[in-house]
Amino acid sequence: MNGSFSCGCHPGYLLELDGRRCKAAGQEPFLLASVQFDLLLYGLRSFKEDVLTFTGKKIIFSVDYDWKEKKVFWLSLDAESIKWITMDKKNKGTIVKETPSPFSLSVFEDVIYWSDTKMRTIQKANKDTGKNRTVLIKRLGQPFGLKVIHETLQPIAFNPCQNLGCSHLCLLGPKQSGMCRCPIGFLLANDGTTCVLPADTAFLFLVSPSVITQVYLKNIQSTIGLKTLPEHKALSVPIVNQITAMDYVLQDQSVYAADSEGGFIALFKLKEQELVFRGKVLQLEGDVVTSLAVDWITHNIYWSSRQQLIHVTLASKAYTTILFDRDLSQPNSIAVHPPSGVMCFSHMQEEGAGVIGSILLNGLNYKEYKTGPERLAAFTHIEKMLFWTTVNDTTKVWYSDGLQTKHLWFEVKKDVVDLKVYSKFSQQGTNHCVEKNGGCSHICLPYPGGRTCKCHIGYNSTNATACGKDVRCPEMTRPCKDGRKCLLRERFCDGQADCLDESDEENCADGVRSLAVDWFTGQLYWTNRKRKAIYAGAADGSGYATVLGKNIDPKELVLLPAKRVRPSPSIALVLELQASGGYDPYGQEVNRLISRGWVKIDIFDSHNRVISGRWKVPIRILPVNPRLTTGEINAVPQLENAELYLRIVNARDADVQSFAPITHNNAGLYKYPPQAPARSLFAADAPLPSYPSPYRFPNSQMMCSSYLETVDPPPPSAMLFEEFE
């Protein structure tokens, strides 16, 4: 093109932003300098200074660097020696002594070379040991400077910029890659190679609680370190009293702003110098939106609130769901890139460190990056540039241009709650949700290579794309977090996951699951559901100790503090029946053990003898009440037709009783206990009445024989059991 030019650099060098000067590629170049008694390292990009060593009163005269060993060699006029130190400062030493007036040195391969003006020589020696010292040149004149020249010290490498076709600048990147960049005042177009003038199409929205400020980027490189706002214009926001977050969609010039006082997100249209209100797209009750970002392809709104969760809302149909339920501390900024399906957000950790987290837009693959002790207020990005703010006494706006990691653009004394940047090349691309909402009936969430359909809160997935409304949970029940199931309240935090998403065991207190008391000593024993241990302690709280804690999972605790009990007619056996299967009162299938009924049977007769035998006992409906007498128990309704078959064995007969097999074939041997009188409430020939049961047993085949008084049978003989076999 007539009148235009483009500067290039030698391989291994980068073109400066002014488009004319070149600088070394790769890691940041350092200036190694001797300043009287100090040996300094000075970063040529970061401008940071570090003292490598201090020699006291010995002047450092010449230095060189060994890339292979990562050592710095220097000589001192006063010390009459050559010394070295490693770049990490951990090791140092003297390599050459007795050189009276060293002046200049150079290192190449395994040899160090130096000049000595008093001896009028140029010498060499092994750089590691100082041995093999040899005089190379000796003249009448004094030798001063010297330099080793070899092609390996300035290698020629492949030029990755040769075929990129950059319109202005090509900079070398890591792993022999090239990157097109633009001079000051230009922006890189979407083709990645062409630089164009931004005019007013590239700008930053700086969001304060009462105003949105549009700051232009066109002169950003020439306005570094400002103490006031660069070129800008202020936009007042109607109906919003306290702005907490905003975002902008270029295609239709829509502005979304959150108001903390009203608890809503409002939609505006940007028309020249003002914002025109179009309505509310989200209204919260008792909560406040703390940050938001808009997917410009689907118009999904991603937002966080004081609940410290990240939600997503399809504004056109008012569908909302929880996207990320990890407990975040003070989430304050969100940025999304719909074509790649990635979201970033910032929040604070408990120790005060700023954190940038990233996830896919379907809520998976969480990663995080700690930013340091300064409070990270907001961040955003545009065409290879990252912008963020930090807050101390002032609000500072920083940016990274892909070459230098950190530039201070400007600082202001105002509260900044959000930060967003745009250009005419922003918000381009597509994803799997662009056509017909990805086929999803509610919310479509893109991720790299696909999409996920999510349902509005209160709805469940009926298949991969469709949603159906949840059944409202009855009283005494609660829904699982995914809304797909209702559970009795006591099934939450009981140590067993019943919800499909296991949400019934989330956020449970670290507390006691079961408790038992030693009635002789008054000692308490309890189990801990989270620590997976059994503890014992004094009832007065004076102390406790771990009884068993080898990663067990205790659910129930039964304590037998005494080996023998004195016989008494007042002692009875009380059993609680637990079973699974059937359905609860709310139509939910029961797939875990729960209490169904109970029985009580006397152990000793009036002469303190064990009532041994094979007994069947009607199971009574809940609640359990061990204080009832036998007659009172018979007045308690039976649990459908359920009966418990059991043996009570005297110790003297234990061996004989154990031979009897327990099968349905032996059911006729089991009788009702002799001390339990016949049902006084019903005639012996009348059918058993039915009582409403809180549970239905499918295909129940429980036996119910007529209730007859029987005589306590003697212990069975061995011959009797031989017949059964």
PERAMO-V545884 format. One record per backbone hydrogen bond with DSSP energy under -1.0 kcal/mol. NH is the residue of the N-H (numbers start at 0). CO is the residue of the C=O. If there is no record, write none. Layout:
BEGIN
nh	co
NH	CO
NH	CO
END
This chain:
BEGIN
nh	co
3	0
12	9
13	22
15	20
18	15
22	13
24	11
30	41
32	39
34	37
37	34
38	52
39	32
40	49
41	30
42	47
43	28
46	42
49	40
51	38
52	38
54	36
59	35
60	74
63	72
65	70
69	65
70	65
71	84
72	63
73	82
74	61
75	80
76	58
79	75
81	95
82	73
83	92
84	71
85	90
86	69
88	85
92	83
94	81
95	81
98	79
102	114
105	112
107	110
110	107
111	124
112	105
113	122
114	103
115	120
116	100
120	115
121	136
122	113
123	133
124	111
125	130
126	109
129	125
133	123
135	121
136	121
138	119
152	149
153	150
161	158
166	192
168	180
170	178
172	176
178	170
180	168
185	182
186	195
188	193
191	188
195	186
200	197
202	421
203	214
204	419
205	212
206	417
207	210
211	234
212	205
213	232
214	203
215	230
216	201
219	216
222	219
224	407
225	408
232	213
234	211
242	208
243	257
246	255
248	253
253	248
254	267
255	246
256	265
257	244
258	263
259	241
262	258
263	258
264	281
265	256
266	278
267	254
268	275
269	252
270	273
273	270
275	268
277	266
280	264
281	264
283	262
289	303
290	303
292	301
294	299
298	294
300	312
301	292
302	310
303	290
307	304
309	323
310	302
311	320
312	300
313	318
316	313
318	313
320	311
322	309
323	309
327	307
331	345
334	343
336	341
340	336
341	336
342	358
343	334
344	356
345	332
346	354
347	328
348	352
351	348
353	371
354	346
355	368
356	344
357	366
358	342
359	363
360	340
362	359
366	357
368	355
370	353
376	388
379	386
381	384
384	381
385	399
386	379
387	397
388	377
389	395
390	374
391	393
394	411
395	389
396	409
397	387
398	406
399	385
400	403
406	398
408	396
409	396
410	225
411	394
413	411
416	206
417	206
419	204
421	202
425	422
433	430
437	434
438	435
439	436
440	464
442	453
444	451
446	449
449	446
451	444
453	442
456	319
458	455
459	467
461	465
462	465
467	459
469	457
476	473
477	486
479	484
482	479
486	477
488	475
490	487
491	488
492	503
501	498
504	501
505	502
510	508
512	526
515	524
517	522
521	517
523	536
524	515
525	534
526	513
527	532
528	510
531	527
533	547
534	525
535	544
536	523
537	542
540	537
544	535
546	533
547	533
550	548
551	531
570	567
572	600
574	598
576	596
578	593
580	589
583	587
586	583
589	581
593	578
595	576
596	576
597	619
598	574
600	572
602	570
604	608
607	604
610	602
611	609
612	647
614	645
615	670
616	643
618	641
619	597
620	636
627	624
632	628
633	629
635	632
638	618
639	637
641	638
643	616
645	614
647	612
652	649
656	652
657	653
658	655
659	656
665	662
666	663
668	665
669	666
670	613
695	582
720	716
721	717
722	718
723	719
724	720
END
